[in-house]
């Protein structure tokens, strides 16, 4: 157990030294709300797809999947309009501020 704790502390120290952050920048964070996801495999594919749309390496992400709705927060996103335009796994129903709402469409793939 001590080795695990030391490893985690070491990772956090290295991350801090290289300028990495475990916190989000509200100005560069997008919230994506995807409805219509009925199974875990689709949820995981949507999460991966969204991470691939982030501007550069993902610095912050959190997600929750409740019922048929996946809510994911991602950072950094430098251009929200461009980000929402790249979503191919469903139909964007709303894109306002830093929030994008999507109806998942399984037949379109992820």
QUISULPE-V76123 format. One record per run of one state. SS is the DSSP state (a for helix, b for strand, c for the rest). FROM is the first residue (numbers start at 1). TO is the last residue. If there is no record, write none. Layout:
ss:SS from:FROM to:TO
ss:SS from:FROM to:TO
//
This chain:
ss:c from:1 to:1
ss:a from:2 to:17
ss:c from:18 to:25
ss:a from:26 to:28
ss:b from:29 to:35
ss:c from:36 to:39
ss:a from:40 to:52
ss:c from:53 to:59
ss:b from:60 to:66
ss:c from:67 to:68
ss:b from:69 to:75
ss:c from:76 to:79
ss:a from:80 to:85
ss:c from:86 to:89
ss:b from:90 to:96
ss:c from:97 to:98
ss:b from:99 to:104
ss:c from:105 to:105
ss:a from:106 to:108
ss:c from:109 to:110
//
